[in-house]
Amino acid sequence: MGKKIKYSKYVPEQEVPEVRKPPQCNDCPVVACWPHDPADVMKGPDFCALKNYPDLIEKAKEIYLKEGIDREIQLQGARLEGISSSTPPGGTEINMTLTRIEEAIMFCKMMGWKKVGFAHCIGMIGEAMELSAIFKARGFETYQICCKVGAIEKTEIGIARLKEVIAALEDGEKTTFQVAPCITWDIDYRSWELFPAGQKWFAVGETLAHIKYLEEQGMVRRETQENKILFSLA
């Protein structure tokens, strides 16, 4: 039998399972960690983190109870949630009174931070510029760094995706959106059609960065047809 854990007066004592199941919160049908009735806290599926990792949850709580940056982040984050969220216990819809950017600005102010840094993909440099301008307008000093820092060529570290881009263009010209599904992505979905919209957005941005690199190397060329930018092998 595994060790028994009691980390909260609202949660029954749990036994650490010998074989743990990885959490899949996105597939939870009951949102047991935010129940309408406290008695429902144990009604989560068998992959619920509460049932599989009570010892890690206990350790996390211990960290939050100690004075320091982790506790301060947790406290201010909880206060911000109380200000912005209007989702009732048991609710599954996200009802926020502030945008995520407004929340980030308010959180930084609550933490007393004056300087904010943004790490971003080069395919999102425009968005990073806009975000930086918003934070500067609210009194923050901002710093940005993109994924291409150091100018190390992908071929120096053996990036296989460049070869995949070239292979995708071997049978004719394509848009960035048509090339992206031809790339191997480190995400657990069987097909491009199953990718969440947000993941597709990031994947297309990274694909464009690969195409731009090949274009700079003279291996790919672009042309515009009927308001579409098409890429082909040079």
C-alpha positions in Angstrom: 0.0 0.0 0.0 1.2 3.5 -0.8 1.7 6.4 1.6 -1.5 8.1 2.8 -1.7 11.9 2.3 -4.0 14.4 3.9 -3.1 17.9 2.6 -6.5 19.7 3.0 -9.4 19.6 5.4 -11.7 19.8 2.3 -10.2 16.8 0.6 -10.4 13.2 2.0 -7.2 11.4 2.8 -5.6 10.0 -0.3 -3.3 7.0 -0.9 -0.4 7.5 -3.3 -1.0 5.0 -6.0 1.7 2.6 -7.0 1.0 3.2 -10.7 0.1 6.8 -11.5 -1.9 7.9 -14.5 -0.8 11.2 -16.2 -3.3 14.0 -15.7 -5.5 15.0 -18.6 -7.4 18.0 -17.1 -8.7 19.0 -20.6 -10.7 15.8 -20.7 -12.2 16.1 -17.2 -16.0 16.0 -17.5 -16.8 17.3 -14.0 -14.0 19.9 -13.1 -13.7 18.2 -9.7 -11.0 20.6 -8.5 -13.6 23.5 -8.7 -16.7 21.7 -7.6 -20.2 23.2 -7.1 -20.5 21.0 -4.0 -17.4 20.2 -1.9 -18.6 16.6 -1.8 -17.9 16.3 -5.5 -14.2 16.8 -5.1 -13.6 13.1 -5.4 -15.8 12.6 -8.5 -13.0 13.3 -10.9 -12.0 10.6 -13.5 -9.3 8.0 -12.8 -6.6 10.3 -14.4 -7.4 13.2 -12.0 -4.2 14.7 -10.6 -5.8 14.8 -7.2 -6.1 11.0 -7.1 -2.7 10.3 -8.7 -0.4 12.9 -7.2 -1.5 13.8 -3.7 2.1 13.8 -2.5 3.1 16.4 -5.1 0.1 18.5 -4.3 1.0 18.4 -0.6 4.6 19.6 -1.4 3.3 22.4 -3.6 1.1 23.6 -0.8 4.0 23.5 1.6 6.0 25.8 -0.8 3.1 28.2 -1.0 2.9 28.4 2.8 6.6 29.5 3.1 7.4 33.2 2.8 9.1 34.0 -0.5 8.5 34.7 -4.1 6.5 31.5 -4.7 4.0 32.5 -2.0 3.8 36.1 -3.1 3.1 35.0 -6.7 0.4 32.6 -5.5 -1.2 35.2 -3.2 -1.3 38.0 -5.8 -2.5 35.5 -8.5 -5.4 34.4 -6.2 -6.3 38.1 -5.5 -6.2 38.8 -9.3 -8.5 35.8 -10.0 -10.9 37.2 -7.4 -11.0 40.5 -9.2 -11.2 39.2 -12.8 -13.0 35.9 -12.7 -16.8 35.7 -12.5 -16.9 31.9 -13.0 -18.8 30.3 -10.1 -17.8 27.0 -8.5 -18.7 24.2 -10.7 -18.7 26.4 -13.8 -17.0 25.2 -16.9 -17.1 28.4 -19.0 -14.4 31.0 -18.6 -16.1 34.3 -17.6 -13.4 37.0 -17.1 -14.0 40.7 -16.7 -10.5 41.5 -17.8 -8.5 40.5 -20.9 -5.4 38.4 -20.4 -3.2 41.4 -21.2 -5.1 43.5 -18.7 -4.6 40.8 -16.1 -0.9 40.6 -16.9 -0.5 44.3 -16.4 -2.5 44.3 -13.2 -0.5 41.3 -11.9 2.8 43.0 -12.5 1.7 46.1 -10.7 0.4 44.0 -7.8 3.8 42.3 -7.6 5.5 45.7 -7.6 7.5 44.9 -10.8 8.8 47.8 -12.9 10.6 45.8 -15.6 9.0 43.2 -17.7 10.6 40.8 -20.2 9.0 39.1 -23.2 10.5 36.0 -24.9 8.9 35.4 -28.2 9.1 33.5 -31.5 10.4 35.5 -34.4 7.2 34.8 -36.2 5.4 36.8 -33.6 7.7 39.8 -33.5 4.9 42.1 -34.5 2.7 40.9 -31.6 5.7 41.4 -29.3 6.2 44.9 -30.4 2.5 45.7 -29.8 2.6 44.0 -26.4 5.7 46.0 -25.4 4.1 49.2 -26.5 1.1 48.5 -24.3 3.2 47.8 -21.2 5.4 50.9 -21.9 2.3 53.0 -22.1 1.4 51.9 -18.6 4.8 52.8 -17.1 6.8 49.6 -17.4 10.3 49.2 -18.7 10.3 46.3 -21.2 12.8 44.0 -22.7 12.3 41.5 -25.5 14.3 38.5 -26.8 13.4 36.4 -29.8 14.0 32.7 -30.5 16.7 33.5 -33.1 19.1 35.2 -30.6 22.7 34.3 -31.4 22.0 33.9 -35.1 22.9 30.2 -35.0 21.9 28.6 -38.3 19.5 25.7 -38.0 21.8 23.5 -40.1 24.5 23.9 -37.4 22.4 22.0 -34.9 20.7 19.6 -37.4 17.2 20.9 -37.5 15.2 18.3 -39.4 12.3 20.6 -40.1 14.2 22.5 -42.8 14.3 19.2 -44.7 10.6 18.8 -44.2 9.9 22.2 -45.6 12.0 21.5 -48.7 10.3 18.1 -49.1 6.9 19.8 -48.8 7.8 22.2 -51.7 9.2 19.6 -54.0 5.8 18.9 -55.5 5.0 22.5 -56.2 4.4 25.9 -54.7 2.5 26.3 -51.4 1.4 28.9 -48.9 2.8 28.8 -45.3 -0.6 27.4 -44.2 -0.2 24.5 -46.7 3.4 23.8 -45.6 2.8 23.7 -41.9 0.8 20.4 -41.9 3.7 18.7 -43.6 6.0 19.4 -40.7 6.5 17.0 -37.7 5.3 18.7 -34.5 5.9 17.6 -31.0 2.3 17.5 -30.0 0.1 14.5 -29.2 -2.5 14.7 -32.0 -2.8 12.2 -34.8 -3.4 14.7 -37.6 -3.2 18.4 -38.4 -7.0 18.6 -38.4 -7.1 17.7 -34.7 -4.6 20.5 -33.7 -6.2 23.2 -31.5 -6.5 26.5 -33.3 -3.9 28.1 -31.0 -1.4 25.3 -31.7 -2.0 25.7 -35.4 -1.3 29.4 -35.1 2.1 28.8 -33.4 3.0 26.1 -35.9 2.3 28.3 -38.9 4.5 31.1 -37.3 7.4 28.7 -36.8 6.9 27.3 -40.3 7.2 30.8 -41.7 10.4 31.3 -39.8 11.9 28.2 -41.4 10.7 29.3 -44.8 12.2 32.8 -44.3 15.6 31.2 -43.4 15.6 29.0 -46.6 14.6 32.1 -48.6 17.6 34.0 -47.1 19.8 31.1 -48.1 18.5 31.3 -51.7 16.9 27.9 -51.5 13.3 29.1 -51.6 11.6 31.9 -53.5 8.3 33.7 -53.1 5.8 35.2 -55.4 2.3 36.8 -54.9 -0.6 35.4 -56.8 -4.2 36.7 -56.3 -3.2 38.2 -52.9 -1.6 35.0 -51.8 2.1 34.6 -51.0 3.3 31.3 -52.5 6.7 29.7 -51.9 8.6 27.3 -54.1 12.0 25.8 -54.4 14.5 28.1 -56.1 
